[in-house]
Amino acid sequence: MRMSGYFGYAIVHAIRRYVGKKLNERYTEAERSQHITQNDPRVYGQSYVANTSSCDGRRAFLDEAAQHDHIQYFQGFGKFREKGLPHTLPAEKKAALDSNPQIIKLKDRLQQLEMESASAEDIRSARNKVRGCRDSLERVALQEFQNQCVKDQRDWKIRTQGKEQAKDFTPTKLVQTLSKIMPEHSRLTKILISDQVISEQERKQAVIDLCSFITRDYTVLYLPGEEPVNGTCPVESCGKKMKG
């Protein structure tokens, strides 16, 4: 569920309990029991009743019209969802995992086995340990990253008293990254949003940039000056054949 922006303890039983509540509002007891595959009606009262009461006791006591917005919030899944919750680690955090002492130790062991021409089974087992350790560390790092993102968003809501949405810098970072890889992207953006008179040289450059967008090979993106020259590494002392 974290891949869909849900955060916290939105476990399967919590989902079934919420579905059971909604079914209880619309269908008969028999129909509800059939859908949630519970024939004993006592099970619903024991395991499917929401942790938060559905009754607005205060307004009932004051003989006022009931208000259930806050109750629906605490019983529903809105409190679990964080809009824009990242479901992958940033590239720099992924790269930092390779510096973890556990990973280094396991990689050294793998390299030693390969140098000693160990059995294929031993090498495969060592590789699986490296992969398993990295996956485990990545899951922990992602959860910590998500926790920090949620904390930052909620702090922003508190500071603005809920009047503003938490800022999402992901699109801005993406545009900045694309501008480094494709400088023509940045130049065209400036021209499109500018209200100034564009010079003849800028118009010519815009045509060249547009042509670059159409003809560029997007299979692999290179930084300016690092593109292969005739299919080989642009460094003169290297000359290694490069494949996309």
VENNORJO-V651742 format. One record per residue. N is the residue number from 1. RES is the residue in three letters. PSI is psi as a letter, one per 20 degrees, with the letter a starting at -180 (NA if undefined). NEAR is the number of other ideal C-beta (glycine too) atoms within 8 Angstrom. D_CENTER is the distance of its C-alpha to the mean C-alpha in whole Angstrom. Layout:
n=<N & N>
res=<RES & RES>
psi=<PSI & PSI>
near=<NEAR & NEAR>
d_center=<D_CENTER & D_CENTER>
//
This chain:
n=<1 & 2 & 3 & 4 & 5 & 6 & 7 & 8 & 9 & 10 & 11 & 12 & 13 & 14 & 15 & 16 & 17 & 18 & 19 & 20 & 21 & 22 & 23 & 24 & 25 & 26 & 27 & 28 & 29 & 30 & 31 & 32 & 33 & 34 & 35 & 36 & 37 & 38 & 39 & 40 & 41 & 42 & 43 & 44 & 45 & 46 & 47 & 48 & 49 & 50 & 51 & 52 & 53 & 54 & 55 & 56 & 57 & 58 & 59 & 60 & 61 & 62 & 63 & 64 & 65 & 66 & 67 & 68 & 69 & 70 & 71 & 72 & 73 & 74 & 75 & 76 & 77 & 78 & 79 & 80 & 81 & 82 & 83 & 84 & 85 & 86 & 87 & 88 & 89 & 90 & 91 & 92 & 93 & 94 & 95 & 96 & 97 & 98 & 99 & 100 & 101 & 102 & 103 & 104 & 105 & 106 & 107 & 108 & 109 & 110 & 111 & 112 & 113 & 114 & 115 & 116 & 117 & 118 & 119 & 120 & 121 & 122 & 123 & 124 & 125 & 126 & 127 & 128 & 129 & 130 & 131 & 132 & 133 & 134 & 135 & 136 & 137 & 138 & 139 & 140 & 141 & 142 & 143 & 144 & 145 & 146 & 147 & 148 & 149 & 150 & 151 & 152 & 153 & 154 & 155 & 156 & 157 & 158 & 159 & 160 & 161 & 162 & 163 & 164 & 165 & 166 & 167 & 168 & 169 & 170 & 171 & 172 & 173 & 174 & 175 & 176 & 177 & 178 & 179 & 180 & 181 & 182 & 183 & 184 & 185 & 186 & 187 & 188 & 189 & 190 & 191 & 192 & 193 & 194 & 195 & 196 & 197 & 198 & 199 & 200 & 201 & 202 & 203 & 204 & 205 & 206 & 207 & 208 & 209 & 210 & 211 & 212 & 213 & 214 & 215 & 216 & 217 & 218 & 219 & 220 & 221 & 222 & 223 & 224 & 225 & 226 & 227 & 228 & 229 & 230 & 231 & 232 & 233 & 234 & 235 & 236 & 237 & 238 & 239 & 240 & 241 & 242 & 243 & 244>
res=<MET & ARG & MET & SER & GLY & TYR & PHE & GLY & TYR & ALA & ILE & VAL & HIS & ALA & ILE & ARG & ARG & TYR & VAL & GLY & LYS & LYS & LEU & ASN & GLU & ARG & TYR & THR & GLU & ALA & GLU & ARG & SER & GLN & HIS & ILE & THR & GLN & ASN & ASP & PRO & ARG & VAL & TYR & GLY & GLN & SER & TYR & VAL & ALA & ASN & THR & SER & SER & CYS & ASP & GLY & ARG & ARG & ALA & PHE & LEU & ASP & GLU & ALA & ALA & GLN & HIS & ASP & HIS & ILE & GLN & TYR & PHE & GLN & GLY & PHE & GLY & LYS & PHE & ARG & GLU & LYS & GLY & LEU & PRO & HIS & THR & LEU & PRO & ALA & GLU & LYS & LYS & ALA & ALA & LEU & ASP & SER & ASN & PRO & GLN & ILE & ILE & LYS & LEU & LYS & ASP & ARG & LEU & GLN & GLN & LEU & GLU & MET & GLU & SER & ALA & SER & ALA & GLU & ASP & ILE & ARG & SER & ALA & ARG & ASN & LYS & VAL & ARG & GLY & CYS & ARG & ASP & SER & LEU & GLU & ARG & VAL & ALA & LEU & GLN & GLU & PHE & GLN & ASN & GLN & CYS & VAL & LYS & ASP & GLN & ARG & ASP & TRP & LYS & ILE & ARG & THR & GLN & GLY & LYS & GLU & GLN & ALA & LYS & ASP & PHE & THR & PRO & THR & LYS & LEU & VAL & GLN & THR & LEU & SER & LYS & ILE & MET & PRO & GLU & HIS & SER & ARG & LEU & THR & LYS & ILE & LEU & ILE & SER & ASP & GLN & VAL & ILE & SER & GLU & GLN & GLU & ARG & LYS & GLN & ALA & VAL & ILE & ASP & LEU & CYS & SER & PHE & ILE & THR & ARG & ASP & TYR & THR & VAL & LEU & TYR & LEU & PRO & GLY & GLU & GLU & PRO & VAL & ASN & GLY & THR & CYS & PRO & VAL & GLU & SER & CYS & GLY & LYS & LYS & MET & LYS & GLY>
psi=<h & h & h & j & j & p & q & b & l & m & r & g & h & h & g & h & g & g & g & h & g & h & h & h & h & h & r & r & g & g & h & g & h & g & g & j & l & o & h & o & h & h & h & g & h & h & i & i & p & q & h & p & q & i & p & n & h & g & h & g & h & j & l & r & p & q & p & j & g & h & g & h & g & h & h & a & j & h & i & i & p & o & p & j & p & q & j & q & q & q & h & h & h & g & h & h & h & i & j & p & h & g & g & g & g & h & h & g & g & g & h & g & h & h & h & j & l & r & q & h & g & g & g & g & g & g & h & h & g & g & g & g & g & g & g & g & h & h & g & g & h & g & g & g & g & g & g & h & g & g & g & g & g & h & h & g & h & g & h & j & k & j & i & q & q & p & p & o & i & g & h & g & h & g & g & h & g & h & h & g & h & n & h & h & g & g & g & h & g & h & g & h & i & q & j & r & p & p & r & g & h & h & g & g & h & h & g & g & g & g & h & g & h & h & i & q & o & j & g & p & p & q & q & p & i & j & q & q & o & k & j & r & p & i & p & h & i & f & j & q & p & p & p & NA>
near=<6 & 9 & 5 & 6 & 11 & 12 & 11 & 6 & 5 & 10 & 6 & 5 & 7 & 10 & 10 & 10 & 12 & 12 & 10 & 12 & 12 & 8 & 12 & 9 & 5 & 5 & 7 & 5 & 7 & 6 & 9 & 13 & 13 & 7 & 9 & 12 & 6 & 8 & 4 & 6 & 7 & 6 & 9 & 15 & 7 & 7 & 7 & 12 & 7 & 9 & 4 & 7 & 6 & 8 & 5 & 9 & 7 & 6 & 11 & 10 & 6 & 6 & 5 & 6 & 4 & 7 & 7 & 8 & 6 & 7 & 11 & 8 & 9 & 9 & 11 & 8 & 10 & 6 & 8 & 10 & 11 & 10 & 6 & 10 & 13 & 10 & 7 & 5 & 10 & 8 & 6 & 6 & 10 & 9 & 7 & 8 & 12 & 7 & 6 & 9 & 5 & 8 & 14 & 10 & 8 & 12 & 9 & 8 & 10 & 13 & 8 & 8 & 11 & 9 & 6 & 6 & 4 & 7 & 5 & 5 & 6 & 9 & 12 & 8 & 8 & 12 & 9 & 8 & 11 & 12 & 8 & 8 & 11 & 10 & 8 & 8 & 12 & 11 & 8 & 8 & 11 & 11 & 8 & 8 & 12 & 12 & 8 & 8 & 12 & 11 & 8 & 9 & 11 & 8 & 8 & 11 & 10 & 7 & 6 & 8 & 6 & 5 & 4 & 6 & 5 & 9 & 5 & 7 & 6 & 8 & 7 & 7 & 8 & 8 & 10 & 8 & 8 & 9 & 11 & 8 & 10 & 12 & 8 & 11 & 12 & 9 & 11 & 12 & 10 & 8 & 10 & 6 & 5 & 7 & 2 & 4 & 3 & 8 & 6 & 5 & 6 & 9 & 9 & 8 & 9 & 12 & 8 & 9 & 11 & 10 & 8 & 10 & 11 & 6 & 5 & 7 & 5 & 4 & 4 & 5 & 5 & 8 & 6 & 7 & 5 & 6 & 7 & 9 & 7 & 4 & 6 & 11 & 10 & 8 & 6 & 4 & 4 & 7 & 7 & 6 & 6 & 8 & 3 & 5>
d_center=<11 & 8 & 6 & 8 & 7 & 10 & 11 & 14 & 17 & 17 & 19 & 21 & 24 & 23 & 22 & 25 & 27 & 25 & 26 & 30 & 30 & 29 & 32 & 34 & 35 & 35 & 37 & 40 & 40 & 40 & 38 & 35 & 36 & 36 & 33 & 31 & 34 & 36 & 40 & 41 & 40 & 40 & 37 & 35 & 37 & 36 & 32 & 31 & 32 & 29 & 29 & 30 & 33 & 33 & 37 & 37 & 40 & 40 & 41 & 43 & 45 & 46 & 46 & 44 & 41 & 38 & 35 & 32 & 29 & 28 & 29 & 27 & 24 & 24 & 25 & 22 & 18 & 18 & 18 & 15 & 13 & 11 & 10 & 7 & 5 & 2 & 2 & 4 & 7 & 9 & 12 & 15 & 13 & 13 & 17 & 18 & 18 & 21 & 23 & 22 & 26 & 25 & 24 & 27 & 29 & 28 & 28 & 31 & 33 & 31 & 33 & 36 & 36 & 36 & 39 & 41 & 40 & 39 & 39 & 36 & 36 & 35 & 33 & 31 & 31 & 30 & 27 & 25 & 26 & 24 & 21 & 21 & 21 & 18 & 16 & 17 & 16 & 13 & 12 & 14 & 12 & 9 & 10 & 12 & 10 & 8 & 12 & 13 & 10 & 12 & 15 & 15 & 14 & 17 & 20 & 19 & 20 & 23 & 24 & 24 & 26 & 23 & 25 & 22 & 18 & 16 & 16 & 12 & 13 & 10 & 13 & 16 & 14 & 14 & 17 & 19 & 18 & 19 & 22 & 23 & 23 & 24 & 27 & 28 & 25 & 26 & 29 & 29 & 27 & 29 & 32 & 30 & 30 & 33 & 36 & 39 & 41 & 40 & 42 & 43 & 42 & 38 & 39 & 40 & 37 & 35 & 36 & 36 & 32 & 32 & 34 & 31 & 28 & 30 & 31 & 29 & 27 & 24 & 24 & 23 & 23 & 25 & 25 & 29 & 32 & 30 & 30 & 33 & 36 & 38 & 35 & 36 & 34 & 35 & 36 & 40 & 41 & 38 & 38 & 36 & 35 & 32 & 30 & 27>
//
